[in-house]
Amino acid sequence: MVSQTAAPPSPVDTAPPTLLPVYEPGELAALAARHGLTVSGARPTLGAYVRQLWGRRHFITAFATAKLTAQYSQAKLGQIWQIMTPLLNATVYYFIFGILMDTKRGVPDFVPFLVTGVFIWTFTASSITAGTRAISGNTGLVRALHFPRASLPIALALQQLQQLLFSLGALSLILLLFGQYPRPSWLLAVPALALQALFNTGVSMVMARLAAKTPDIAQLTPFILRTWMYSSGVMWSLDHLLSGDRVPKLVLLALECNPAAVYIDLMRFALIDSFTGAQLPPHVWAVATGWALVCGIGGFIFFWKAEERYGRG
């Protein structure tokens, strides 16, 4: 018999296993920094973030215009709905509140009063509603491409501003039909709309971050907006409603400082002859500017702080 002996181990088998170095988390970070590696999707500094947004300004305007064009592309009347929607809302509100509930009593130029309120309120409500879908409605874009995420809520707020500018043509025609002719005070509509646009954009960014984390926010938003609309004097005069001592002073102050009501009142003051400065809340321009700066800057910072978390599963 031939005895079988085991083959001697090869040099490869007898070589000791190679051990990889073990690094502490702090050492790994230092190693990555030494070789120029950075965290993927890390939040940039606030100044760098603003510069990135400015670099994407053409994308923001193009995205806003494209969304506006596509909004009614399937409707036969197309872009006419940009004007028809607030006009139909104003017609419904006039029938329900102006005629059935008789809120037009004691309000001169009620039709211009109502239509101005509806158009300006729609600008704020649409901006906030669009903001709730800014991230959650564009998840594929957010996950596929690297860009400052604030571009999305800003673009959607710009889309609503573009839509309002179309609607202002119809609003001007209605004002002319009801005897409200152009005068120097109409120029006050420009700063009023600029402040409102800044306010809307800030709130839109707040809602975009909240809805990105909690999608149920989008379902709750219409109820919040409806309550806010009724307390903003869109269909009736808050000045008449708050006259006398029927309303507690704290509630009166809250309604006077309501940002939606402030911007609506500023536009009515600018466009309607019979809406005088006596009907405006005290320090109305200071209140409007304060709301715009606090919400615009605060909303932007609030959104930026969660930049690295958008689009994560």
C-alpha positions in Angstrom: 0.0 0.0 0.0 1.1 3.4 -0.8 0.8 5.7 2.2 -0.7 9.1 1.6 0.7 12.0 3.5 -0.8 15.4 3.7 0.8 18.0 1.5 2.9 20.6 3.3 1.0 23.8 3.7 1.7 26.4 1.1 3.4 29.7 2.0 0.0 31.4 1.3 -1.8 29.2 3.9 0.8 29.8 6.6 1.0 33.6 6.1 -0.6 35.5 9.0 -3.8 37.3 8.1 -3.4 41.0 7.3 -5.2 43.1 9.8 -6.8 46.4 8.7 -6.0 49.4 10.9 -8.8 50.3 13.3 -9.7 54.0 13.5 -11.6 55.9 16.1 -14.4 58.2 14.7 -12.3 61.2 15.3 -9.3 59.7 13.5 -11.5 58.9 10.5 -12.7 62.4 10.3 -9.2 63.7 10.5 -8.1 61.2 7.8 -10.9 62.3 5.5 -10.1 65.9 6.0 -6.4 65.3 5.3 -7.3 63.8 1.9 -9.9 66.4 1.0 -13.0 64.3 1.6 -16.3 65.9 2.7 -19.6 64.5 3.9 -22.0 63.9 1.0 -25.0 66.3 1.2 -23.6 68.2 4.1 -25.3 71.5 4.9 -23.2 74.4 3.7 -22.7 77.6 5.8 -25.5 80.1 5.5 -23.4 82.5 3.4 -22.4 79.7 1.0 -26.0 78.6 0.8 -27.1 82.0 -0.2 -24.4 82.1 -2.9 -25.5 78.7 -4.2 -29.1 79.9 -4.5 -28.0 83.0 -6.4 -26.1 80.8 -8.7 -29.3 78.8 -9.3 -31.4 81.9 -9.9 -32.0 81.0 -13.6 -33.2 77.5 -12.6 -35.6 79.0 -10.0 -37.2 81.4 -12.5 -37.3 78.7 -15.3 -38.8 76.2 -12.9 -41.5 78.7 -11.7 -42.4 79.6 -15.2 -42.6 75.9 -16.3 -44.8 75.0 -13.4 -47.1 78.0 -14.1 -47.4 77.0 -17.8 -48.1 73.4 -17.0 -50.6 74.1 -14.3 -53.6 74.4 -16.7 -52.1 72.7 -19.7 -54.8 70.0 -19.7 -57.7 72.4 -19.4 -59.3 73.7 -22.6 -59.3 77.3 -21.4 -55.7 77.0 -20.5 -54.1 80.0 -18.8 -57.5 81.8 -18.6 -58.1 79.8 -15.4 -55.4 81.9 -13.8 -57.9 84.8 -13.9 -61.1 82.9 -13.8 -60.4 81.0 -10.5 -60.2 84.1 -8.2 -63.0 85.7 -10.1 -65.3 82.7 -9.6 -64.3 82.6 -5.9 -65.2 86.3 -5.6 -68.6 85.7 -7.3 -69.4 82.9 -4.8 -68.3 84.9 -1.8 -70.3 87.9 -3.0 -73.5 85.8 -3.3 -73.0 84.1 0.1 -71.6 86.9 2.2 -72.6 90.0 0.3 -76.2 89.1 -0.5 -77.3 86.2 1.8 -75.4 87.4 4.9 -75.5 91.1 3.9 -71.9 91.8 4.9 -71.9 94.6 2.2 -74.0 96.8 4.4 -72.0 99.8 5.5 -69.1 98.9 3.2 -68.8 101.4 0.3 -67.5 100.0 -3.0 -68.1 96.5 -1.8 -67.3 94.7 -5.1 -63.8 96.2 -5.4 -63.4 95.7 -1.6 -64.3 92.0 -2.0 -62.4 91.2 -5.2 -59.2 92.9 -3.9 -59.4 90.8 -0.7 -60.0 87.6 -2.6 -57.1 88.1 -5.1 -54.6 89.1 -2.3 -55.7 86.3 0.0 -55.4 83.8 -2.8 -51.8 84.8 -3.3 -50.9 84.0 0.3 -53.0 80.8 0.5 -51.7 79.4 -2.8 -48.1 80.1 -1.8 -48.5 78.3 1.5 -50.3 75.3 -0.1 -47.6 75.0 -2.8 -44.9 75.2 -0.1 -46.3 72.1 1.6 -45.6 70.1 -1.6 -42.3 71.7 -2.4 -40.1 68.8 -1.1 -42.6 65.9 -0.8 -43.9 66.6 -4.3 -40.4 66.7 -5.9 -38.7 63.8 -4.1 -37.3 62.3 -7.3 -35.6 65.6 -8.2 -34.3 66.1 -4.7 -32.8 62.6 -4.5 -31.4 62.6 -8.1 -29.6 66.0 -8.2 -27.5 68.1 -5.8 -28.8 71.7 -5.5 -29.9 74.0 -2.7 -33.3 72.6 -1.7 -34.6 76.1 -0.9 -34.8 76.6 -4.7 -38.0 74.6 -4.7 -40.2 76.5 -2.2 -38.8 79.8 -3.6 -39.6 78.8 -7.1 -43.2 77.8 -6.2 -43.7 81.1 -4.3 -42.4 82.9 -7.4 -44.9 80.9 -9.5 -47.8 82.2 -7.3 -46.4 85.8 -7.7 -46.4 85.4 -11.5 -50.0 84.1 -11.3 -51.0 87.1 -9.2 -49.5 89.5 -11.8 -51.7 87.9 -14.4 -54.7 88.3 -12.1 -54.0 91.9 -11.4 -55.0 92.7 -15.0 -58.5 91.4 -14.3 -58.5 93.2 -10.9 -57.6 96.5 -12.6 -60.5 96.0 -15.1 -63.0 95.4 -12.3 -61.8 98.5 -10.4 -62.3 100.6 -13.5 -65.8 99.2 -14.1 -66.8 100.2 -10.6 -65.4 103.7 -10.7 -61.9 103.2 -9.2 -59.6 105.0 -11.5 -55.8 105.0 -11.4 -54.3 107.5 -8.9 -50.9 108.0 -7.3 -51.8 105.8 -4.4 -51.9 102.8 -6.7 -48.1 102.9 -6.6 -48.3 101.8 -3.0 -49.4 98.4 -4.3 -45.8 97.7 -5.4 -44.1 97.8 -1.9 -47.2 96.1 -0.4 -46.9 93.2 -2.8 -43.2 93.0 -2.3 -43.6 92.7 1.5 -46.3 90.1 1.0 -44.2 88.1 -1.4 -41.4 88.0 1.1 -43.8 86.9 3.9 -45.3 84.2 1.7 -41.9 82.8 0.7 -40.8 82.6 4.3 -44.0 80.8 5.4 -43.8 78.6 2.4 -40.3 77.4 3.4 -41.4 76.7 6.9 -44.3 74.6 5.6 -42.0 72.8 3.1 -39.7 71.6 5.9 -42.6 70.6 8.2 -44.4 68.7 5.4 -41.2 67.0 4.3 -40.9 65.4 7.7 -44.6 65.0 8.4 -46.7 64.6 5.2 -49.9 64.8 7.2 -49.3 68.6 7.4 -50.5 68.9 3.8 -53.9 67.4 4.8 -54.3 69.8 7.7 -53.2 73.0 5.9 -56.6 73.6 4.1 -58.5 73.7 7.4 -55.9 76.1 8.9 -56.1 78.4 5.8 -59.9 78.4 5.8 -59.9 79.5 9.5 -57.3 82.1 8.7 -59.2 83.5 5.8 -62.4 84.0 7.8 -60.4 86.0 10.4 -58.6 88.1 7.8 -61.5 90.3 6.6 -61.6 88.9 3.1 -65.4 89.0 2.8 -66.3 91.6 5.4 -64.9 94.7 7.0 -62.9 94.0 10.2 -63.1 97.7 11.0 -66.9 97.4 11.3 -66.8 94.1 13.0 -64.4 95.3 15.7 -66.1 98.6 16.4 -67.4 99.1 19.9 -66.5 97.1 22.9 -67.8 93.7 21.8 -64.3 92.2 21.2 -61.7 91.8 23.9 -58.6 94.0 23.4 -56.3 91.1 23.1 -58.4 89.6 20.3 -58.6 93.0 18.7 -54.8 93.4 18.8 -54.3 89.9 17.3 -56.8 90.6 14.4 -55.2 94.0 13.7 -51.7 92.4 13.5 -52.9 89.4 11.4 -50.4 89.5 8.5 -53.0 88.4 5.9 -55.4 91.2 7.0 -52.5 93.7 7.0 -51.5 93.0 3.4 -55.1 93.0 2.3 -55.8 96.3 4.0 -52.7 97.9 2.4 -53.8 96.8 -1.1 -57.4 98.1 -0.5 -56.0 101.4 0.8 -53.8 101.7 -2.3 -56.5 100.8 -4.9 -59.9 101.9 -3.4 -60.8 105.5 -2.9 -63.3 104.9 -0.1 -60.9 102.8 1.9 -59.1 105.5 3.9 -56.1 105.5 6.3 -58.6 105.7 9.2 -59.5 102.0 8.5 -55.9 100.8 8.7 -54.4 99.4 11.9 -51.9 101.6 13.7 -48.3 101.5 12.4 -49.5 99.3 9.5 -46.4 99.7 7.4 -44.2 98.8 10.3 -46.3 95.7 11.1 -46.2 94.6 7.4 -42.4 95.1 7.2 -41.9 93.3 10.5 -43.9 90.3 9.4 -42.1 90.1 6.0 -38.6 90.3 7.6 -39.3 87.9 10.5 -41.0 85.3 8.4 -38.8 85.8 5.3 -35.5 85.6 7.1 -36.6 83.3 9.9 -38.3 80.9 7.4 -35.2 80.7 5.3 -32.9 79.9 8.2 -35.4 77.4 9.5 -35.5 75.6 6.1 -31.7 75.8 5.7 -31.0 74.1 9.1 -32.6 70.8 7.7 -30.9 71.0 4.3 -29.0 67.7 4.6 -32.1 65.8 5.6 -34.4 66.5 2.6 -35.0 63.5 0.4 -33.6 61.0 2.9 -35.7 57.9 3.3 
